[in-house]
Amino acid sequence: MPFPSVLRALNHRDFRLFWTGQGISQLGTWMQSVGQSWLVLELTNSAFLLGVIGALQFAPMLFLSFFAGPVIDRLPKRRLIIGTQTVLLLQAFILSALAWTGHVQYWHVAVLAGLLGTVNTVDMPARQSFIIELAGTEDLMNAIALNSAVFNSARIIGPAVAGLLVAKYGVALAFFLNGLSFVAVIVALQAVRAEGRPHPRRGTTLRQEITEGIQYAVTTPRILLVLSLLLVVSLFVINHGTLVPLLAREVLHQGARGFGFLMSSLGAGALAGAVALALLGTGRPPIVLVAVPAAVLSAATTAMAGVRQVWLAALVLLVIGFSQIIFTASCNTTLQLGAPGELRGRLMSLYSLVFAGITPFGAIFVGSMAEVFGTPVAYGAGGGLGLLCVLLLCARWRYRMKAGP
């Protein structure tokens, strides 16, 4: 019996297996994210050092994404992802063992965060570029929306569960459960039939292939606009891992449970956005579906500067989560459908670079602002700068479209 239209990508067996494994794994990932942020604050009591951990998780993408793209385009994606997921499993178990034995120190978390970032430099774009081979071009947007739905369902459940577990049993259990969750992905990938075999290459060297991908992105106006919007929003606005724990503890005076509730509110908004996106038609999203959510996301982040009540913070985080998922999923779909098959790994590496690789600068920026001026100022500065850049980029795009080629 076929799935209804809103779930149509699940009619593809391989995507259904992949999606199920990802759902379990993402639950563990969000549990580890909450546990790690809380652990760093307990070890250091420093907003800046929390920002440094965020930076270390994403800095490798900044330096290695250009090389990861050609590697992904050269290798069978299924086997590559199995390898990266196995390393991530080991990373989670090591962190759990250190926390459980009571020997964990800040530098341990920093080194393991760097390892996580290095592996994710390959893993993230490989998984993104594999989706189209699991669900097909026609159902790509629905598949991305369903991936976002399961990701953000985990964002609702994972932090809430992690908050309870951390408060009662400590952070080690959250890390251990994350390690177990990777087993589901590896088992699902073993059952997937699609190999994600590489397309024929035009470039003969790694440098030529990197250049080819960058040239295509820079000379294709729609892709350049999407990457530019993603860059400024990722830099100034999407810094929840640094700002939300600070908001919970320093402004709203909440413990681990309250922090988990706020992160779940962010995930609930994102889940609603993913469901709304899944209901949309197939095909390439219009530019307005990229630009408007970017502006709303930035404006809502600016508004967080004035929030002093938990219920209001949860409400604004719902709006932030909703607009963020519409924005990022529309960017993802636009890039995948706009990329030739032989360049898809490179385009998705650029997506990971500007979406996650720029995060170190954003994390250090807002962490430093919060350390010196307070969390509300960090929210206001990040959201305000993001909104200004979004408006300028959209104005430039509109002018170019009116002026013509």
C-alpha positions as CSV (number, residue, x, y, z in Angstrom):
1,M,0.0,0.0,0.0
2,P,1.6,3.3,-1.0
3,F,2.2,6.1,1.5
4,P,0.1,9.3,1.3
5,S,1.4,12.3,-0.7
6,V,2.9,14.0,2.4
7,L,5.1,10.8,2.9
8,R,5.6,9.9,-0.8
9,A,9.4,9.6,-0.5
10,L,8.9,6.7,1.9
11,N,7.5,4.7,-1.1
12,H,11.2,4.2,-2.0
13,R,12.5,1.2,-0.1
14,D,16.1,2.4,0.2
15,F,15.1,5.9,1.4
16,R,12.7,4.3,3.9
17,L,15.5,2.2,5.5
18,F,17.9,5.2,5.5
19,W,15.2,7.5,7.0
20,T,14.4,5.0,9.8
21,G,18.1,4.6,10.8
22,Q,18.6,8.3,10.7
23,G,15.7,8.9,13.0
24,I,17.1,6.7,15.7
25,S,20.6,8.2,15.3
26,Q,19.5,11.8,15.4
27,L,17.7,11.2,18.7
28,G,21.1,10.2,20.2
29,T,22.9,13.1,18.5
30,W,20.6,15.6,20.2
31,M,21.0,13.9,23.5
32,Q,24.8,14.2,23.2
33,S,24.6,17.8,22.1
34,V,22.7,18.8,25.2
35,G,24.9,16.7,27.5
36,Q,28.1,18.1,26.0
37,S,27.0,21.8,26.3
38,W,26.0,21.2,29.9
39,L,29.2,19.3,30.7
40,V,31.4,22.2,29.3
41,L,29.5,24.7,31.4
42,E,30.0,22.5,34.5
43,L,33.7,22.1,33.8
44,T,34.5,25.7,32.9
45,N,31.6,28.0,33.8
46,S,32.7,30.0,30.7
47,A,30.6,31.2,27.8
48,F,33.7,31.8,25.7
49,L,35.0,28.2,26.2
50,L,31.5,26.8,25.3
51,G,31.8,28.8,22.1
52,V,35.3,27.3,21.5
53,I,33.8,23.8,21.6
54,G,31.2,24.8,19.1
55,A,34.0,26.2,16.9
56,L,36.0,23.0,17.2
57,Q,33.1,20.9,16.1
58,F,32.8,22.9,12.8
59,A,36.3,24.3,12.1
60,P,37.4,21.2,10.2
61,M,34.7,21.9,7.6
62,L,36.1,25.3,7.0
63,F,39.5,23.9,6.1
64,L,38.6,20.5,4.6
65,S,35.3,20.9,2.8
66,F,36.9,21.8,-0.5
67,F,38.8,18.5,-0.4
68,A,35.8,16.5,0.9
69,G,33.6,17.3,-2.1
70,P,35.8,15.6,-4.8
71,V,36.4,12.7,-2.4
72,I,32.7,12.1,-2.1
73,D,32.2,12.4,-5.9
74,R,34.9,9.8,-6.4
75,L,33.8,7.1,-3.9
76,P,30.7,4.9,-3.5
77,K,28.6,6.9,-1.0
78,R,27.0,4.0,0.9
79,R,30.3,2.5,2.0
80,L,31.8,5.9,2.7
81,I,28.9,6.8,5.0
82,I,29.1,3.4,6.9
83,G,32.8,4.3,7.6
84,T,32.1,7.8,8.9
85,Q,29.2,6.5,11.1
86,T,31.4,3.9,12.6
87,V,34.0,6.5,13.7
88,L,31.2,8.7,15.1
89,L,30.0,5.7,17.2
90,L,33.5,5.3,18.7
91,Q,33.7,9.0,19.4
92,A,30.5,8.9,21.5
93,F,31.6,5.8,23.4
94,I,35.0,7.4,24.3
95,L,33.3,10.5,25.6
96,S,30.9,8.4,27.6
97,A,33.7,6.4,29.2
98,L,35.6,9.5,30.2
99,A,32.5,11.1,31.8
100,W,31.5,7.8,33.5
101,T,34.8,7.3,35.1
102,G,35.0,10.9,36.3
103,H,38.2,11.6,34.4
104,V,36.8,13.9,31.8
105,Q,38.5,17.3,31.4
106,Y,37.9,20.2,29.1
107,W,40.7,19.3,26.7
108,H,39.2,15.8,26.3
109,V,35.9,17.4,25.1
110,A,37.8,19.7,22.8
111,V,39.8,17.0,21.1
112,L,36.7,14.8,20.6
113,A,34.8,17.8,19.3
114,G,37.5,18.3,16.7
115,L,37.3,14.6,15.7
116,L,33.5,14.9,15.4
117,G,33.9,18.0,13.1
118,T,36.5,16.3,11.0
119,V,34.4,13.2,10.3
120,N,31.3,15.3,9.8
121,T,33.1,17.2,7.0
122,V,32.8,14.1,4.9
123,D,29.7,12.5,6.5
124,M,27.3,15.5,6.2
125,P,27.6,16.2,2.4
126,A,27.9,12.5,1.6
127,R,24.5,11.8,3.3
128,Q,23.0,14.9,1.7
129,S,24.1,14.0,-1.8
130,F,23.1,10.3,-1.3
131,I,19.4,11.3,-0.7
132,I,18.6,11.9,-4.4
133,E,19.9,8.4,-5.2
134,L,17.6,6.9,-2.6
135,A,14.4,8.9,-3.4
136,G,14.8,10.2,-7.0
137,T,14.7,13.7,-8.4
138,E,10.9,14.0,-8.3
139,D,10.6,13.2,-4.6
140,L,13.8,14.9,-3.5
141,M,12.1,17.9,-1.8
142,N,9.7,15.6,0.0
143,A,12.7,13.4,1.1
144,I,14.6,16.4,2.4
145,A,11.5,17.6,4.3
146,L,11.0,14.1,5.8
147,N,14.7,14.0,6.8
148,S,14.2,17.4,8.4
149,A,11.0,16.2,10.2
150,V,12.8,13.2,11.7
151,F,15.8,15.4,12.6
152,N,13.6,17.9,14.4
153,S,11.4,15.3,16.0
154,A,14.6,14.1,17.6
155,R,15.4,17.7,18.5
156,I,12.2,17.8,20.5
157,I,12.5,14.5,22.2
158,G,16.3,14.2,22.5
159,P,16.9,17.4,24.5
160,A,13.9,16.8,26.8
161,V,15.1,13.3,27.5
162,A,18.7,14.4,27.9
163,G,17.7,17.1,30.3
164,L,16.0,14.5,32.6
165,L,18.9,12.0,32.2
166,V,21.6,14.6,32.9
167,A,19.7,16.0,35.9
168,K,19.3,12.5,37.4
169,Y,22.2,10.3,36.1
170,G,24.8,12.7,34.7
171,V,26.0,13.3,31.2
172,A,27.7,10.0,30.6
173,L,24.5,8.1,29.9
174,A,23.5,10.6,27.2
175,F,26.8,10.0,25.4
176,F,26.5,6.2,25.7
177,L,23.0,6.2,24.2
178,N,24.2,8.3,21.3
179,G,26.9,5.7,20.6
180,L,24.3,2.9,20.6
181,S,22.1,5.0,18.2
182,F,24.7,4.8,15.4
183,V,24.2,1.0,15.2
184,A,20.8,1.7,13.7
185,V,22.2,3.7,10.9
186,I,24.9,1.2,10.1
187,V,22.4,-1.7,10.0
188,A,20.1,0.3,7.8
189,L,22.9,1.2,5.4
190,Q,24.0,-2.5,5.1
191,A,20.4,-3.2,3.9
192,V,20.3,-0.4,1.4
193,R,20.7,-1.5,-2.3
194,A,21.8,1.7,-3.8
195,E,25.6,2.1,-3.8
196,G,25.8,5.8,-4.8
197,R,28.5,5.0,-7.4
198,P,30.5,7.9,-8.6
199,H,29.7,9.6,-11.9
200,P,32.3,10.0,-14.7
201,R,34.8,12.8,-13.8
202,R,35.9,15.6,-16.1
203,G,38.7,16.8,-13.9
204,T,41.9,14.7,-13.7
205,T,43.3,16.1,-10.5
206,L,41.9,17.0,-7.1
207,R,42.7,20.7,-7.7
208,Q,40.9,20.7,-11.0
209,E,37.8,19.1,-9.5
210,I,37.8,21.6,-6.6
211,T,38.1,24.5,-9.1
212,E,35.3,23.1,-11.3
213,G,32.9,23.0,-8.3
214,I,33.7,26.5,-7.1
215,Q,33.4,27.9,-10.6
216,Y,30.0,26.3,-11.1
217,A,28.7,27.8,-7.8
218,V,30.1,31.3,-8.4
219,T,28.9,31.6,-12.0
220,T,25.3,30.2,-11.4
221,P,23.4,33.2,-10.0
222,R,20.7,31.3,-8.1
223,I,23.2,29.0,-6.4
224,L,25.5,31.9,-5.5
225,L,22.5,33.8,-3.9
226,V,21.5,30.7,-1.9
227,L,25.1,30.1,-0.7
228,S,25.5,33.8,0.2
229,L,22.3,33.8,2.3
230,L,23.2,30.6,4.0
231,L,26.6,32.0,4.8
232,V,25.4,35.2,6.6
233,V,22.6,33.4,8.4
234,S,24.9,30.6,9.6
235,L,27.5,33.2,10.7
236,F,25.3,35.6,12.7
237,V,22.0,33.8,13.4
238,I,22.2,30.0,13.8
239,N,24.2,29.8,17.0
240,H,21.7,28.0,19.2
241,G,24.3,25.6,20.7
242,T,26.1,28.5,22.2
243,L,23.3,30.9,23.0
244,V,20.4,28.7,24.2
245,P,22.3,27.2,27.2
246,L,23.5,30.7,28.2
247,L,19.9,32.0,27.9
248,A,18.6,29.1,30.0
249,R,21.2,29.5,32.8
250,E,22.2,33.2,32.8
251,V,19.0,35.0,31.8
252,L,16.1,32.6,32.6
253,H,17.8,31.0,35.6
254,Q,16.9,27.4,34.5
255,G,18.7,24.1,35.1
256,A,19.4,21.2,32.7
257,R,15.7,20.4,32.5
258,G,14.8,24.0,31.5
259,F,17.5,24.0,28.9
260,G,16.2,20.8,27.4
261,F,12.7,22.3,27.3
262,L,14.0,25.3,25.4
263,M,15.8,23.2,22.9
264,S,12.7,21.0,22.5
265,S,10.7,24.2,21.7
266,L,13.2,25.0,18.9
267,G,12.8,21.5,17.6
268,A,9.0,21.6,17.7
269,G,9.0,24.7,15.5
270,A,11.4,23.1,13.1
271,L,9.2,19.9,13.0
272,A,6.2,22.1,12.1
273,G,8.2,23.7,9.4
274,A,9.3,20.3,8.0
275,V,5.7,19.1,7.9
276,A,4.7,22.3,6.1
277,L,7.5,21.8,3.6
278,A,6.5,18.2,3.0
279,L,3.0,19.4,2.0
280,L,4.4,21.6,-0.7
281,G,4.7,20.5,-4.4
282,T,7.7,18.9,-5.9
283,G,10.4,20.7,-7.9
284,R,12.7,23.5,-7.2
285,P,11.6,26.0,-4.5
286,P,11.1,29.6,-5.6
287,I,13.6,32.2,-4.3
288,V,11.0,33.7,-2.0
289,L,10.9,30.4,-0.1
290,V,14.6,31.0,0.7
291,A,14.6,34.7,1.3
292,V,11.5,35.3,3.5
293,P,12.3,32.5,6.0
294,A,15.9,33.9,6.3
295,A,14.6,37.3,7.1
296,V,12.0,36.0,9.6
297,L,14.7,33.8,11.3
298,S,17.0,36.8,11.7
299,A,14.3,39.1,13.0
300,A,13.1,36.5,15.6
301,T,16.7,36.0,16.8
302,T,17.0,39.8,17.3
303,A,13.7,39.7,19.3
304,M,15.3,37.2,21.7
305,A,17.3,40.0,23.1
306,G,14.3,41.3,25.0
307,V,13.0,37.9,26.3
308,R,12.9,37.4,30.0
309,Q,10.2,34.8,30.5
310,V,10.5,31.0,29.8
311,W,7.2,30.8,28.0
312,L,8.0,33.7,25.7
313,A,11.5,32.3,25.0
314,A,9.8,29.0,24.0
315,L,7.4,30.8,21.8
316,V,10.1,32.8,19.9
317,L,12.2,29.6,19.6
318,L,9.2,27.9,17.9
319,V,9.2,30.7,15.3
320,I,13.0,30.4,14.9
321,G,12.8,26.7,14.5
322,F,10.0,26.9,11.9
323,S,11.6,29.5,9.7
324,Q,15.1,27.9,10.0
325,I,13.9,24.6,8.6
326,I,12.0,26.1,5.7
327,F,15.1,28.2,4.9
328,T,17.8,25.4,5.1
329,A,15.7,22.7,3.4
330,S,14.9,25.1,0.6
331,C,18.6,25.9,0.2
332,N,19.4,22.2,0.2
333,T,16.8,21.4,-2.4
334,T,17.8,24.3,-4.7
335,L,21.5,23.3,-4.6
336,Q,20.8,19.6,-5.2
337,L,18.4,20.1,-8.1
338,G,20.7,22.8,-9.6
339,A,23.8,20.6,-9.5
340,P,24.9,18.2,-12.3
341,G,25.2,14.6,-10.9
342,E,29.0,14.6,-11.2
343,L,29.2,17.9,-9.1
344,R,26.6,17.1,-6.5
345,G,29.1,16.0,-3.8
346,R,31.1,19.2,-4.3
347,L,28.0,21.4,-4.2
348,M,26.8,19.8,-1.0
349,S,30.3,20.2,0.5
350,L,30.0,23.9,-0.2
351,Y,26.6,23.7,1.4
352,S,28.2,22.1,4.5
353,L,31.0,24.7,4.4
354,V,28.8,27.7,4.5
355,F,26.1,26.1,6.7
356,A,28.4,24.5,9.3
357,G,32.0,25.4,8.5
358,I,31.4,29.0,9.2
359,T,29.9,28.2,12.6
360,P,33.3,28.5,14.4
361,F,33.3,32.2,13.7
362,G,29.7,32.6,14.7
363,A,30.2,30.6,17.9
364,I,33.2,32.6,18.9
365,F,31.5,35.9,18.0
366,V,28.4,35.3,20.0
367,G,30.3,33.6,22.8
368,S,32.6,36.6,23.1
369,M,29.7,39.0,23.0
370,A,27.9,37.1,25.7
371,E,31.0,36.9,27.9
372,V,31.6,40.7,27.7
373,F,28.2,42.3,27.2
374,G,25.7,39.5,28.2
375,T,23.5,37.0,26.3
376,P,20.8,39.5,25.3
377,V,23.3,41.7,23.5
378,A,24.7,38.7,21.8
379,Y,21.3,37.8,20.5
380,G,20.6,41.3,19.4
381,A,23.9,41.8,17.6
382,G,23.8,38.4,15.8
383,G,20.2,38.7,14.7
384,G,20.5,42.3,13.7
385,L,23.6,41.8,11.6
386,G,22.0,38.7,10.0
387,L,18.8,40.6,9.0
388,L,20.8,43.5,7.6
389,C,22.9,41.1,5.4
390,V,19.8,39.2,4.2
391,L,18.0,42.4,3.2
392,L,21.1,43.7,1.3
393,L,21.6,40.4,-0.6
394,C,17.9,40.2,-1.5
395,A,18.0,43.8,-2.7
396,R,21.0,43.1,-4.9
397,W,19.4,40.0,-6.4
398,R,16.2,41.9,-7.2
399,Y,18.3,44.7,-8.9
400,R,20.2,42.1,-11.0
401,M,17.0,40.4,-12.0
402,K,15.5,43.7,-13.1
403,A,18.7,44.8,-14.9
404,G,18.8,41.5,-16.8
405,P,21.9,39.7,-18.1
